[in-house]
Amino acid sequence: MTPLLLALALPPGAGVLSVVLSRHPRAATWTAVAGAVSGCILGLMVAFQTLFGRAPADVRLPWNVPYGEFHLGIDPLSAVFLVAIFG
């Protein structure tokens, strides 16, 4: 899995796991916080790499719909906005 997809999947995944752990409030809280913080740190790393000259991150997956594929990418302009969101 690419770092971009991992950064986007970590916070919701940790949220689901914290709901599963809801009988243990301390563990649920730490799981949610760890998932959110790690996802944001990974997202910031991808955004800064894109801003400072690395090739833009993108993901292309085949998809059975007319006209194309699933394409998710970051260019320098969107990296600026992702720094604000993940920060």
Biopython code that builds the backbone (N, CA, C, O; Angstrom):
import numpy as np
from Bio.PDB.StructureBuilder import StructureBuilder

atoms = [
    (1, "MET", "N", (0.853, -1.175, 0.000)),
    (1, "MET", "CA", (0.000, 0.000, 0.000)),
    (1, "MET", "C", (0.900, 1.240, 0.000)),
    (1, "MET", "O", (1.883, 1.293, 0.739)),
    (2, "THR", "N", (0.579, 2.190, -0.792)),
    (2, "THR", "CA", (1.394, 3.395, -0.868)),
    (2, "THR", "C", (1.204, 4.250, 0.383)),
    (2, "THR", "O", (0.181, 4.139, 1.058)),
    (3, "PRO", "N", (2.174, 5.094, 0.695)),
    (3, "PRO", "CA", (2.042, 5.955, 1.875)),
    (3, "PRO", "C", (0.830, 6.886, 1.802)),
    (3, "PRO", "O", (0.234, 7.216, 2.827)),
    (4, "LEU", "N", (0.471, 7.306, 0.592)),
    (4, "LEU", "CA", (-0.689, 8.174, 0.440)),
    (4, "LEU", "C", (-1.971, 7.472, 0.876)),
    (4, "LEU", "O", (-2.756, 8.032, 1.642)),
    (5, "LEU", "N", (-2.184, 6.263, 0.399)),
    (5, "LEU", "CA", (-3.379, 5.520, 0.797)),
    (5, "LEU", "C", (-3.342, 5.132, 2.270)),
    (5, "LEU", "O", (-4.376, 5.120, 2.939)),
    (6, "LEU", "N", (-2.176, 4.823, 2.766)),
    (6, "LEU", "CA", (-2.047, 4.479, 4.182)),
    (6, "LEU", "C", (-2.370, 5.684, 5.059)),
    (6, "LEU", "O", (-3.024, 5.538, 6.092)),
    (7, "ALA", "N", (-1.919, 6.876, 4.658)),
    (7, "ALA", "CA", (-2.223, 8.089, 5.421)),
    (7, "ALA", "C", (-3.713, 8.380, 5.440)),
    (7, "ALA", "O", (-4.232, 8.895, 6.430)),
    (8, "LEU", "N", (-4.403, 8.055, 4.360)),
    (8, "LEU", "CA", (-5.841, 8.279, 4.296)),
    (8, "LEU", "C", (-6.636, 7.191, 5.001)),
    (8, "LEU", "O", (-7.758, 7.439, 5.444)),
    (9, "ALA", "N", (-6.074, 5.982, 5.113)),
    (9, "ALA", "CA", (-6.805, 4.863, 5.713)),
    (9, "ALA", "C", (-6.571, 4.713, 7.212)),
    (9, "ALA", "O", (-7.399, 4.120, 7.904)),
    (10, "LEU", "N", (-5.470, 5.234, 7.725)),
    (10, "LEU", "CA", (-5.163, 5.061, 9.147)),
    (10, "LEU", "C", (-6.190, 5.688, 10.092)),
    (10, "LEU", "O", (-6.654, 4.991, 10.994)),
    (11, "PRO", "N", (-6.572, 6.954, 9.942)),
    (11, "PRO", "CA", (-7.539, 7.522, 10.892)),
    (11, "PRO", "C", (-8.897, 6.822, 10.914)),
    (11, "PRO", "O", (-9.398, 6.535, 12.001)),
    (12, "PRO", "N", (-9.518, 6.533, 9.767)),
    (12, "PRO", "CA", (-10.798, 5.812, 9.852)),
    (12, "PRO", "C", (-10.639, 4.390, 10.384)),
    (12, "PRO", "O", (-11.505, 3.895, 11.106)),
    (13, "GLY", "N", (-9.540, 3.736, 10.029)),
    (13, "GLY", "CA", (-9.306, 2.387, 10.543)),
    (13, "GLY", "C", (-9.140, 2.384, 12.052)),
    (13, "GLY", "O", (-9.660, 1.500, 12.733)),
    (14, "ALA", "N", (-8.419, 3.368, 12.582)),
    (14, "ALA", "CA", (-8.259, 3.476, 14.033)),
    (14, "ALA", "C", (-9.580, 3.824, 14.696)),
    (14, "ALA", "O", (-9.845, 3.396, 15.819)),
    (15, "GLY", "N", (-10.409, 4.598, 14.010)),
    (15, "GLY", "CA", (-11.729, 4.915, 14.560)),
    (15, "GLY", "C", (-12.604, 3.681, 14.686)),
    (15, "GLY", "O", (-13.292, 3.503, 15.690)),
    (16, "VAL", "N", (-12.580, 2.830, 13.673)),
    (16, "VAL", "CA", (-13.355, 1.591, 13.730)),
    (16, "VAL", "C", (-12.819, 0.681, 14.833)),
    (16, "VAL", "O", (-13.591, 0.070, 15.572)),
    (17, "LEU", "N", (-11.507, 0.597, 14.938)),
    (17, "LEU", "CA", (-10.911, -0.226, 15.980)),
    (17, "LEU", "C", (-11.230, 0.311, 17.377)),
    (17, "LEU", "O", (-11.419, -0.472, 18.308)),
    (18, "SER", "N", (-11.292, 1.618, 17.530)),
    (18, "SER", "CA", (-11.635, 2.183, 18.827)),
    (18, "SER", "C", (-13.095, 1.932, 19.182)),
    (18, "SER", "O", (-13.429, 1.817, 20.361)),
    (19, "VAL", "N", (-13.967, 1.846, 18.185)),
    (19, "VAL", "CA", (-15.363, 1.472, 18.462)),
    (19, "VAL", "C", (-15.435, 0.031, 18.935)),
    (19, "VAL", "O", (-16.211, -0.292, 19.834)),
    (20, "VAL", "N", (-14.629, -0.836, 18.335)),
    (20, "VAL", "CA", (-14.579, -2.229, 18.767)),
    (20, "VAL", "C", (-14.072, -2.319, 20.205)),
    (20, "VAL", "O", (-14.524, -3.168, 20.973)),
    (21, "LEU", "N", (-13.139, -1.450, 20.567)),
    (21, "LEU", "CA", (-12.569, -1.456, 21.911)),
    (21, "LEU", "C", (-13.344, -0.575, 22.890)),
    (21, "LEU", "O", (-12.799, -0.195, 23.926)),
    (22, "SER", "N", (-14.586, -0.246, 22.593)),
    (22, "SER", "CA", (-15.327, 0.712, 23.412)),
    (22, "SER", "C", (-15.576, 0.218, 24.837)),
    (22, "SER", "O", (-15.861, 1.031, 25.716)),
    (23, "ARG", "N", (-15.479, -1.062, 25.086)),
    (23, "ARG", "CA", (-15.628, -1.560, 26.456)),
    (23, "ARG", "C", (-14.426, -1.199, 27.325)),
    (23, "ARG", "O", (-14.495, -1.257, 28.553)),
    (24, "HIS", "N", (-13.342, -0.832, 26.682)),
    (24, "HIS", "CA", (-12.129, -0.420, 27.388)),
    (24, "HIS", "C", (-11.811, 1.015, 26.967)),
    (24, "HIS", "O", (-11.072, 1.232, 26.007)),
    (25, "PRO", "N", (-12.370, 1.998, 27.685)),
    (25, "PRO", "CA", (-12.263, 3.398, 27.236)),
    (25, "PRO", "C", (-10.832, 3.903, 27.057)),
    (25, "PRO", "O", (-10.556, 4.643, 26.113)),
    (26, "ARG", "N", (-9.934, 3.522, 27.934)),
    (26, "ARG", "CA", (-8.557, 4.003, 27.819)),
    (26, "ARG", "C", (-7.899, 3.451, 26.552)),
    (26, "ARG", "O", (-7.229, 4.193, 25.835)),
    (27, "ALA", "N", (-8.080, 2.165, 26.270)),
    (27, "ALA", "CA", (-7.507, 1.566, 25.061)),
    (27, "ALA", "C", (-8.140, 2.158, 23.806)),
    (27, "ALA", "O", (-7.454, 2.388, 22.810)),
    (28, "ALA", "N", (-9.449, 2.405, 23.853)),
    (28, "ALA", "CA", (-10.130, 2.988, 22.695)),
    (28, "ALA", "C", (-9.614, 4.397, 22.420)),
    (28, "ALA", "O", (-9.403, 4.771, 21.266)),
    (29, "THR", "N", (-9.415, 5.166, 23.466)),
    (29, "THR", "CA", (-8.912, 6.531, 23.293)),
    (29, "THR", "C", (-7.511, 6.528, 22.719)),
    (29, "THR", "O", (-7.221, 7.274, 21.783)),
    (30, "TRP", "N", (-6.632, 5.694, 23.273)),
    (30, "TRP", "CA", (-5.254, 5.643, 22.785)),
    (30, "TRP", "C", (-5.175, 5.128, 21.356)),
    (30, "TRP", "O", (-4.325, 5.571, 20.583)),
    (31, "THR", "N", (-6.049, 4.198, 20.998)),
    (31, "THR", "CA", (-6.064, 3.683, 19.626)),
    (31, "THR", "C", (-6.480, 4.773, 18.645)),
    (31, "THR", "O", (-5.868, 4.930, 17.589)),
    (32, "ALA", "N", (-7.521, 5.524, 18.996)),
    (32, "ALA", "CA", (-7.986, 6.592, 18.111)),
    (32, "ALA", "C", (-6.939, 7.690, 17.968)),
    (32, "ALA", "O", (-6.696, 8.183, 16.867)),
    (33, "VAL", "N", (-6.325, 8.067, 19.075)),
    (33, "VAL", "CA", (-5.304, 9.118, 19.032)),
    (33, "VAL", "C", (-4.085, 8.662, 18.230)),
    (33, "VAL", "O", (-3.558, 9.415, 17.411)),
    (34, "ALA", "N", (-3.645, 7.441, 18.465)),
    (34, "ALA", "CA", (-2.475, 6.926, 17.737)),
    (34, "ALA", "C", (-2.747, 6.845, 16.241)),
    (34, "ALA", "O", (-1.877, 7.180, 15.437)),
    (35, "GLY", "N", (-3.939, 6.406, 15.859)),
    (35, "GLY", "CA", (-4.275, 6.321, 14.438)),
    (35, "GLY", "C", (-4.357, 7.686, 13.785)),
    (35, "GLY", "O", (-3.888, 7.865, 12.661)),
    (36, "ALA", "N", (-4.949, 8.654, 14.477)),
    (36, "ALA", "CA", (-5.072, 9.998, 13.914)),
    (36, "ALA", "C", (-3.704, 10.669, 13.782)),
    (36, "ALA", "O", (-3.393, 11.262, 12.750)),
    (37, "VAL", "N", (-2.901, 10.571, 14.822)),
    (37, "VAL", "CA", (-1.585, 11.221, 14.788)),
    (37, "VAL", "C", (-0.675, 10.562, 13.755)),
    (37, "VAL", "O", (-0.002, 11.259, 12.995)),
    (38, "SER", "N", (-0.646, 9.243, 13.715)),
    (38, "SER", "CA", (0.224, 8.575, 12.741)),
    (38, "SER", "C", (-0.239, 8.830, 11.307)),
    (38, "SER", "O", (0.591, 8.988, 10.412)),
    (39, "GLY", "N", (-1.540, 8.870, 11.082)),
    (39, "GLY", "CA", (-2.039, 9.186, 9.744)),
    (39, "GLY", "C", (-1.682, 10.592, 9.312)),
    (39, "GLY", "O", (-1.317, 10.821, 8.159)),
    (40, "CYS", "N", (-1.788, 11.542, 10.240)),
    (40, "CYS", "CA", (-1.443, 12.926, 9.912)),
    (40, "CYS", "C", (0.058, 13.091, 9.680)),
    (40, "CYS", "O", (0.462, 13.827, 8.781)),
    (41, "ILE", "N", (0.879, 12.424, 10.469)),
    (41, "ILE", "CA", (2.328, 12.519, 10.272)),
    (41, "ILE", "C", (2.727, 11.922, 8.922)),
    (41, "ILE", "O", (3.541, 12.498, 8.199)),
    (42, "LEU", "N", (2.159, 10.783, 8.593)),
    (42, "LEU", "CA", (2.462, 10.164, 7.304)),
    (42, "LEU", "C", (1.962, 11.031, 6.153)),
    (42, "LEU", "O", (2.643, 11.162, 5.136)),
    (43, "GLY", "N", (0.781, 11.623, 6.303)),
    (43, "GLY", "CA", (0.260, 12.521, 5.277)),
    (43, "GLY", "C", (1.122, 13.757, 5.096)),
    (43, "GLY", "O", (1.329, 14.215, 3.973)),
    (44, "LEU", "N", (1.629, 14.303, 6.211)),
    (44, "LEU", "CA", (2.529, 15.451, 6.113)),
    (44, "LEU", "C", (3.825, 15.088, 5.407)),
    (44, "LEU", "O", (4.356, 15.878, 4.627)),
    (45, "MET", "N", (4.332, 13.896, 5.681)),
    (45, "MET", "CA", (5.561, 13.463, 5.016)),
    (45, "MET", "C", (5.357, 13.383, 3.511)),
    (45, "MET", "O", (6.207, 13.841, 2.747)),
    (46, "VAL", "N", (4.240, 12.806, 3.076)),
    (46, "VAL", "CA", (3.955, 12.697, 1.635)),
    (46, "VAL", "C", (3.789, 14.084, 1.026)),
    (46, "VAL", "O", (4.297, 14.347, -0.064)),
    (47, "ALA", "N", (3.079, 14.977, 1.723)),
    (47, "ALA", "CA", (2.859, 16.325, 1.193)),
    (47, "ALA", "C", (4.171, 17.100, 1.091)),
    (47, "ALA", "O", (4.412, 17.772, 0.088)),
    (48, "PHE", "N", (5.021, 17.016, 2.118)),
    (48, "PHE", "CA", (6.299, 17.729, 2.069)),
    (48, "PHE", "C", (7.235, 17.151, 1.017)),
    (48, "PHE", "O", (7.982, 17.894, 0.381)),
    (49, "GLN", "N", (7.203, 15.852, 0.827)),
    (49, "GLN", "CA", (8.028, 15.264, -0.231)),
    (49, "GLN", "C", (7.594, 15.780, -1.588)),
    (49, "GLN", "O", (8.434, 16.034, -2.452)),
    (50, "THR", "N", (6.304, 15.937, -1.785)),
    (50, "THR", "CA", (5.802, 16.461, -3.055)),
    (50, "THR", "C", (6.177, 17.930, -3.218)),
    (50, "THR", "O", (6.534, 18.365, -4.314)),
    (51, "LEU", "N", (6.097, 18.695, -2.132)),
    (51, "LEU", "CA", (6.433, 20.118, -2.212)),
    (51, "LEU", "C", (7.918, 20.357, -2.477)),
    (51, "LEU", "O", (8.278, 21.313, -3.166)),
    (52, "PHE", "N", (8.774, 19.504, -1.941)),
    (52, "PHE", "CA", (10.207, 19.740, -2.051)),
    (52, "PHE", "C", (10.874, 18.944, -3.162)),
    (52, "PHE", "O", (12.043, 18.574, -3.055)),
    (53, "GLY", "N", (10.126, 18.682, -4.232)),
    (53, "GLY", "CA", (10.755, 18.212, -5.438)),
    (53, "GLY", "C", (10.630, 16.748, -5.783)),
    (53, "GLY", "O", (10.986, 16.360, -6.896)),
    (54, "ARG", "N", (10.147, 15.929, -4.894)),
    (54, "ARG", "CA", (9.974, 14.533, -5.264)),
    (54, "ARG", "C", (8.821, 14.437, -6.256)),
    (54, "ARG", "O", (7.944, 15.301, -6.281)),
    (55, "ALA", "N", (8.822, 13.412, -7.052)),
    (55, "ALA", "CA", (7.750, 13.226, -8.034)),
    (55, "ALA", "C", (6.404, 13.164, -7.306)),
    (55, "ALA", "O", (6.306, 12.553, -6.241)),
    (56, "PRO", "N", (5.382, 13.781, -7.862)),
    (56, "PRO", "CA", (4.077, 13.765, -7.209)),
    (56, "PRO", "C", (3.594, 12.336, -6.941)),
    (56, "PRO", "O", (3.759, 11.444, -7.773)),
    (57, "ALA", "N", (3.007, 12.143, -5.784)),
    (57, "ALA", "CA", (2.497, 10.829, -5.408)),
    (57, "ALA", "C", (1.173, 10.584, -6.118)),
    (57, "ALA", "O", (0.298, 11.450, -6.139)),
    (58, "ASP", "N", (1.038, 9.416, -6.690)),
    (58, "ASP", "CA", (-0.251, 9.070, -7.267)),
    (58, "ASP", "C", (-0.470, 7.566, -7.198)),
    (58, "ASP", "O", (0.470, 6.775, -7.123)),
    (59, "VAL", "N", (-1.738, 7.207, -7.228)),
    (59, "VAL", "CA", (-2.155, 5.812, -7.160)),
    (59, "VAL", "C", (-3.125, 5.582, -8.312)),
    (59, "VAL", "O", (-4.081, 6.337, -8.490)),
    (60, "ARG", "N", (-2.879, 4.559, -9.075)),
    (60, "ARG", "CA", (-3.776, 4.195, -10.177)),
    (60, "ARG", "C", (-4.185, 2.739, -9.991)),
    (60, "ARG", "O", (-3.344, 1.842, -9.933)),
    (61, "LEU", "N", (-5.491, 2.526, -9.898)),
    (61, "LEU", "CA", (-6.030, 1.185, -9.727)),
    (61, "LEU", "C", (-7.032, 0.890, -10.830)),
    (61, "LEU", "O", (-7.819, 1.766, -11.188)),
    (62, "PRO", "N", (-7.023, -0.312, -11.376)),
    (62, "PRO", "CA", (-8.025, -0.644, -12.401)),
    (62, "PRO", "C", (-9.423, -0.639, -11.801)),
    (62, "PRO", "O", (-9.620, -0.977, -10.634)),
    (63, "TRP", "N", (-10.384, -0.248, -12.623)),
    (63, "TRP", "CA", (-11.759, -0.122, -12.156)),
    (63, "TRP", "C", (-12.679, -0.472, -13.312)),
    (63, "TRP", "O", (-12.444, -0.022, -14.433)),
    (64, "ASN", "N", (-13.693, -1.242, -13.078)),
    (64, "ASN", "CA", (-14.589, -1.694, -14.137)),
    (64, "ASN", "C", (-15.728, -0.717, -14.384)),
    (64, "ASN", "O", (-16.899, -1.080, -14.266)),
    (65, "VAL", "N", (-15.397, 0.494, -14.718)),
    (65, "VAL", "CA", (-16.392, 1.477, -15.126)),
    (65, "VAL", "C", (-15.958, 2.028, -16.469)),
    (65, "VAL", "O", (-14.772, 2.007, -16.796)),
    (66, "PRO", "N", (-16.895, 2.513, -17.242)),
    (66, "PRO", "CA", (-16.504, 3.100, -18.523)),
    (66, "PRO", "C", (-15.580, 4.307, -18.316)),
    (66, "PRO", "O", (-15.722, 5.050, -17.345)),
    (67, "TYR", "N", (-14.665, 4.484, -19.211)),
    (67, "TYR", "CA", (-13.761, 5.629, -19.260)),
    (67, "TYR", "C", (-12.716, 5.644, -18.168)),
    (67, "TYR", "O", (-12.284, 6.727, -17.773)),
    (68, "GLY", "N", (-12.293, 4.526, -17.667)),
    (68, "GLY", "CA", (-11.140, 4.743, -16.851)),
    (68, "GLY", "C", (-10.825, 3.849, -15.696)),
    (68, "GLY", "O", (-11.237, 2.693, -15.597)),
    (69, "GLU", "N", (-10.068, 4.461, -14.835)),
    (69, "GLU", "CA", (-9.496, 3.798, -13.695)),
    (69, "GLU", "C", (-9.617, 4.727, -12.493)),
    (69, "GLU", "O", (-9.945, 5.905, -12.631)),
    (70, "PHE", "N", (-9.353, 4.185, -11.332)),
    (70, "PHE", "CA", (-9.330, 4.983, -10.110)),
    (70, "PHE", "C", (-7.969, 5.654, -10.024)),
    (70, "PHE", "O", (-6.944, 4.972, -9.999)),
    (71, "HIS", "N", (-7.948, 6.976, -9.979)),
    (71, "HIS", "CA", (-6.693, 7.711, -9.944)),
    (71, "HIS", "C", (-6.745, 8.720, -8.806)),
    (71, "HIS", "O", (-7.614, 9.591, -8.772)),
    (72, "LEU", "N", (-5.804, 8.593, -7.878)),
    (72, "LEU", "CA", (-5.696, 9.498, -6.750)),
    (72, "LEU", "C", (-4.279, 10.034, -6.749)),
    (72, "LEU", "O", (-3.325, 9.257, -6.703)),
    (73, "GLY", "N", (-4.123, 11.351, -6.800)),
    (73, "GLY", "CA", (-2.778, 11.905, -6.892)),
    (73, "GLY", "C", (-2.626, 13.208, -6.137)),
    (73, "GLY", "O", (-3.603, 13.864, -5.776)),
    (74, "ILE", "N", (-1.372, 13.564, -5.907)),
    (74, "ILE", "CA", (-1.039, 14.827, -5.248)),
    (74, "ILE", "C", (-0.090, 15.591, -6.164)),
    (74, "ILE", "O", (0.944, 15.068, -6.578)),
    (75, "ASP", "N", (-0.450, 16.822, -6.473)),
    (75, "ASP", "CA", (0.451, 17.718, -7.164)),
    (75, "ASP", "C", (0.892, 18.784, -6.150)),
    (75, "ASP", "O", (0.383, 18.794, -5.029)),
    (76, "PRO", "N", (1.812, 19.669, -6.506)),
    (76, "PRO", "CA", (2.283, 20.651, -5.523)),
    (76, "PRO", "C", (1.179, 21.552, -4.955)),
    (76, "PRO", "O", (1.236, 21.921, -3.782)),
    (77, "LEU", "N", (0.189, 21.907, -5.757)),
    (77, "LEU", "CA", (-0.888, 22.753, -5.244)),
    (77, "LEU", "C", (-1.728, 22.024, -4.202)),
    (77, "LEU", "O", (-2.045, 22.586, -3.154)),
    (78, "SER", "N", (-2.085, 20.793, -4.483)),
    (78, "SER", "CA", (-2.866, 20.050, -3.498)),
    (78, "SER", "C", (-2.036, 19.704, -2.274)),
    (78, "SER", "O", (-2.593, 19.527, -1.190)),
    (79, "ALA", "N", (-0.712, 19.604, -2.417)),
    (79, "ALA", "CA", (0.157, 19.345, -1.266)),
    (79, "ALA", "C", (0.126, 20.517, -0.289)),
    (79, "ALA", "O", (0.202, 20.316, 0.923)),
    (80, "VAL", "N", (0.014, 21.737, -0.808)),
    (80, "VAL", "CA", (-0.095, 22.908, 0.068)),
    (80, "VAL", "C", (-1.335, 22.805, 0.940)),
    (80, "VAL", "O", (-1.277, 23.083, 2.138)),
    (81, "PHE", "N", (-2.439, 22.415, 0.358)),
    (81, "PHE", "CA", (-3.678, 22.284, 1.118)),
    (81, "PHE", "C", (-3.627, 21.097, 2.062)),
    (81, "PHE", "O", (-4.195, 21.153, 3.152)),
    (82, "LEU", "N", (-2.958, 20.024, 1.666)),
    (82, "LEU", "CA", (-2.842, 18.878, 2.556)),
    (82, "LEU", "C", (-1.981, 19.171, 3.775)),
    (82, "LEU", "O", (-2.211, 18.604, 4.843)),
    (83, "VAL", "N", (-0.995, 20.047, 3.633)),
    (83, "VAL", "CA", (-0.202, 20.447, 4.799)),
    (83, "VAL", "C", (-1.100, 21.132, 5.822)),
    (83, "VAL", "O", (-0.983, 20.873, 7.020)),
    (84, "ALA", "N", (-1.991, 21.999, 5.367)),
    (84, "ALA", "CA", (-2.907, 22.674, 6.291)),
    (84, "ALA", "C", (-3.889, 21.682, 6.919)),
    (84, "ALA", "O", (-4.191, 21.786, 8.108)),
    (85, "ILE", "N", (-4.384, 20.732, 6.144)),
    (85, "ILE", "CA", (-5.360, 19.774, 6.661)),
    (85, "ILE", "C", (-4.710, 18.799, 7.641)),
    (85, "ILE", "O", (-5.224, 18.586, 8.739)),
    (86, "PHE", "N", (-3.599, 18.215, 7.252)),
    (86, "PHE", "CA", (-2.936, 17.251, 8.121)),
    (86, "PHE", "C", (-2.266, 17.922, 9.320)),
    (86, "PHE", "O", (-2.092, 17.293, 10.364)),
    (87, "GLY", "N", (-1.889, 19.193, 9.176)),
    (87, "GLY", "CA", (-1.258, 19.919, 10.279)),
    (87, "GLY", "C", (-2.246, 20.247, 11.356)),
    (87, "GLY", "O", (-1.883, 20.858, 12.361)),
]
sb = StructureBuilder()
sb.init_structure("model")
sb.init_model(0)
sb.init_chain("A")
sb.init_seg("    ")
for serial, (resi, resn, name, xyz) in enumerate(atoms, 1):
    if name == "N":
        sb.init_residue(resn, " ", resi, " ")
    sb.init_atom(name, np.array(xyz, "f"), 0.0, 1.0, " ", f" {name:<3s}", serial, name[0])
structure = sb.get_structure()
